[in-house]
Amino acid sequence: MKQEMYLAILVFLPFAAGLLCYLAGRVKAAGGCGGDEKSPARDCLAALFSVAEFAVMTTVLVLFVTGGGQGKPWVLKLPGIWGFGLSFTLDGFRALYGCIAAFLWMMASLLSVDYMKGHSHQNRYYLFLLWTLGATMGVFFSASLDTTFLFFEIMSFTSYVWVAQEENKPALRAADTYLGVAVTGGLVMLMGIFLLKRTLGTLTISQLSSAAALYGNKTVLYAAGGCLLVGFGAKAGAFPLHIWLPKAHPVAPAPASALLSGILTKTGIYGTLIVSCTLFWHDAPWGRLLLAIGVITMVGGALLAVFSVDLKRTLACSSMSQIGFILVGIGMQGLLGEENAAAVHGTFLHMVNHSLIKLVLFLAAGVVFMNAHNLDLNRIRGFGRKKPFLAGVFLVGALAIGGIPLFGGYISKTLLHESILEYGEGFWIRATEFLFLFSGGMTVAYMTKLFAAVFVEKNGDEGLQRQYDGQKRYVGIAGGIALGGSALALLLFGLFPKQGMDRAAELSQGFMGLEKAGEATAYFSLENLKGAAVSIAIGALVYGLVIRGLLMRRNPRTGVKEYVDRWPAWLDLENLIYRPLFLKILPGVFGVACRILDSFTDTAVVLLRKTLYRDSPLPRQRKEGNAFTEFLGKGRNLIQALGNLTVHRQNPRHRDYVHLAAMKGEALKESNLVIQRSLSFGLLLFCVGLGLTLVFLIFI
């Protein structure tokens, strides 16, 4: 009973906490009700609830590990109607990632106390900050795909508010893109869930592997898995559904950006792992598909980040690239089969490292924006020249994501690189290794660009530089704790790979179907250090030749070299393909098709009425109306006549109610025929039938 209570608290406490914080923010100091006035009580409550969630999650992790971490999972089932309820479970992977998620939320909430000062709609922000936490926990702890889908969609709608928080034109457009991708991905995922339920007869995650092994038709499984991959890949930011990442991060509040990049993208990876490690365990074709998507995402994101001149946009494109690294690891799991220990450990550790890295980097970027109110590299240039604490925090994140030895990113990238080498020879696998190392080099290059621009170089505007240098207090106590605590956790996680990272990977490996850890990896062998050295060398070349050479030009007014955005404006998939396709081309094509179909239907009905279904003559012809309207009209005439006799006078405006009733009857009859003949009525009936079918599939 204690286990079930812990799981219920972790999932549902944030929803109740969000409402309490919202109510606290509505109460003014004078006791009245207000909107978004300054509310220290609300801010403290939000931070305390986040701390409490992390404390409970840490307790659960300790209890699970000390109770035999590889033993029987914890289970919580909440019954519903017609057998449709919620089910949750906890194993090593879920316990560790739940702890990571709670840690990120705690640190983001602490920085929000400083960051959101002076912003509007703070009540709304804290409400959805905590609700998204509950939805995210529901996703990670879900024991069945229907529960996963429910909380996945809740998470999409609650996090949408983060993107639209500022309510300006860029924020609302980015929010439209984010919601469009999320809803489309969710609908495709729902199709996969229905198909999987019909095919395997179960949506329980622990039963999918055995059910899939017994099912002979792989084509149907590939179709269902492809639908699920679209939904989960959209949230992860995988190519070609990555379009929301570069748009959403620059406009969302920095603490929300840290969570979008660090945790919400991992819910998509979580779902991808479920599909890959249950339906397609050690499946080579599925592994090749994920490897191809991962390589394109990895290279494309790094390329976008190199060209970007916006601090948070660069970090967002970097997130896309690092998701590609993780997908490469998942693909290699399928290709390597039983000998995939390096791929399994590398995938999980890069997930964790990327979560912690983006927490550090986006929180630091939030501090820059809080003070400079800008994200353009030319405007924030030199902001951190005399801010050693902020520079140290950012440097820890930059070195970790660059894969520099002694930092966490080096460990996970080494394992992923080793998994590629273990696969064997061949042109395409060598090409994959080269692109892997080249993407790592571009990572070094764009992170060097960011660190140099913000913390080393001097701003071309001397007045602005003096203003930056004069800022002694640039973050509050809560924000300082968030920055320092996040950087310290990331640093310690990478400094002790054997004691921390290897143990965490072993605890989580059962979720990915790995029973034995395999041989220990010599992380600092010459062969592994060589791979890191190659990426660093490539990064130095890209930074020196491309960024400093091609992507900078000298300002004729100030004589200072500035960063230039040379990425072609037309090369934007959203504006180039998605918006024209879904907002213009497809609506136009379907509109014409529906118009033709509607006209064809009406024509067919008229022809049938004049031929096969021609009206037969009635036994006794009536001039108008029918027997009912004639009876009704004569009755009204009789009442009128009796009324006239009572008052002993004739009504000069005597009305023929037989005619009136007949006219009303004909109007109703014509309206009924128009409705019955119209395509809209047919579509309405189709939608009703489809809705009843969906209800039947869900609840029966």
Steps between C-alpha positions, in 0.01 A plus 500: 500500500791730571635459146166590344475807720842626385409459134166678547670791678764540229244514220206686654658733759620749234146541365367592844807715568443696180147593608620605846770722351249655263263581786787639707592730213145627474498629856630853548688612805187692604290188486324564172526308174724614221666376187876492460617727781825422674440200725792370708269238652421353159865499393612335822221243480596403146865462597411304817273261312776437247747435782247265662453310172877454472523388863226239452656382174843467662345301785332270248828448315682412823224261606498334161880457487539381857207264454668326208492732203478223242215327683127518457377837368257713698149507356202734545168434324211742518177337373272697274175441313455203264846378585674818387722625779848633566797279574844602623820314575850569628824329403864605496476709182182676606627563854822658373336713236222603735771623734672690217167659400422606857850648540463705181159627610633600840785702350279658233246602767773662707623709207139588412477696827755746357427463131124563509519824701328772301345254254126483442282191545716356775209308653444325170870424467531331839172313455614338177856458623377262769231337289759415237711341775210271594435411136868425441514271803187329369676432170818361657314279750235376255464121487282489187496693176149637556619659825810625319286659231266669746775672697700564183214708362444678831870587501480636145211735581638621834848566358343689208427779747875535568569575135212750476579657839614842374202527258692698239498418130811274494382316812150437364632384164750267668222372727285427194786300350563314825134412549453404136792256511388365839137444398591348164752270664247407767232406248742283303612341827137424585463320167799286591356424843167387352679283246724352767205424728318327217811309392654388829200524730692691769645844564681405821865589437641199685292265281575654161828315445358150546183584305704641209726193495195275454347714226614392156406797278787747536346737244211585731742551790715731287191704413401532867857571607538762227192685625631493856841621381342802331328601824799446726747639246300821473543565872866396494576749223622240249527588132276588316269594791764717669357828371356605838834487683677803342177702524376413850817534707592862421150627593427286807620608847851363562398263786231357273754466217723298733211262566387484138849405390614302801191294584210530256712388207598196711137395528515455124820298537331298775219407263745418222684267737172326589429433132857397418565280803165317502353481151831500311755365745824432310321566170757604237265678251348705781850575631609626156195728481574657838869527419422690177259736679755547778785587264292756308375655825850502650668669203212733415466635853875563532505679165211727601674577830823600324313752284278640778574843652240478778606357837191293579438402137853361488432297813168381351667380179763337720220308673386371164853382425542325836165324453654370178792357698253318726303363202827371353548305824147354479562401138824328593316303769290338229794438268734351760249249639617320811836684507351847545612587856700804387205632298257444789719673758599778261136572411387531860803698619475747213134550585595586858799710401301698247227568757751637753702687237200683357382584850832674566524674162141625478502626859820692424341633181201608710726706726648669192154585368377621841768768499572574135140452376642367176623173353678621187870415531605844377289671768592273795864484398727551798219474755686247716856636477505593871263234628719200593222304672271512196795428270597195706146364495468544124846352441408180686203452269698591188784258576256221585297531180818532296615156614816626671670233718423513875146623426183292473439551129834338423396177675166458320639601160789257545253216560294597196813524284614160627166347403547623142851351486375168640260452209781427255623621164315641202467830317175610661615423855825689436297789365289489816815513716635797304172692530491415871848647556429794268179585689699484824747742344224742401375478860841615622496780242161652580551473877834676460318769304246552779756504782734733313221740405346531847800461731818585307442750221430868555182667379538744212278749686725638775208644695325164502821329607541741794140425599568126494823536697321707763238236578619350827175334610356323199315212667321448831565243769250246364637538148857467625412175679340369181804586288759372745310185594437404138862552396628309806272202429615489137866529598486225764306269271781515245799492736411159645388285206557163665329582828210704360445465128570129462283416801214708365529336158494151652193587706311616190615240247217254573250744347687465169515122516864467608567248776881498522707817498791350304863595532593826668596779260843660530377855457843660497680254275698643208243371251211677672700817562588496131132527406455802728818658360372462143174679589687777681729549199203516265336750735807722495503499120127574473527782753807657340411461132119509496383699803784753524547510124173459312244582770650828622555836329648831606258777587611808301371736769669345804778305330405192710429160346139393558311172469287473186202272440584346163248215515269535195164632615315288246655180640243473776304175487202651678458788254629306202297179536277459805297820506437512121418128497265489799352850485467555125558200274321222690199716604465614138525148357258353753265798460476443124460125552222551755325750272512251212380219724220717638385596150523138385290387795233764440490416128470129572212560743310714247550243220382217721190698605414563134562141387503202734347677796248719314211610722188285455159675469293521814152340510339840542691806380518798727580845379752553778608350828401158625226338705651616829540865397147500349355363823701750707394792282128407503511470877643851531234633257224343711634661818521835321141467376370418850678803634338723241150368584560568868560869441219513231724645230702378210878551495592696187857361523392141518808281432496168314683277747486207261728690263725625783549153647570358154767766436672425832492127424654552157778716650587234758492230236735695272741573785506133590576405138784755479654364819467139386654575161796707626849359543533685830220291648675186378829614650326578827359149514845363413659695786237374743568145389875550523464641850292204612759267344784669690305477825443131433871440428611682813256364755407153378 
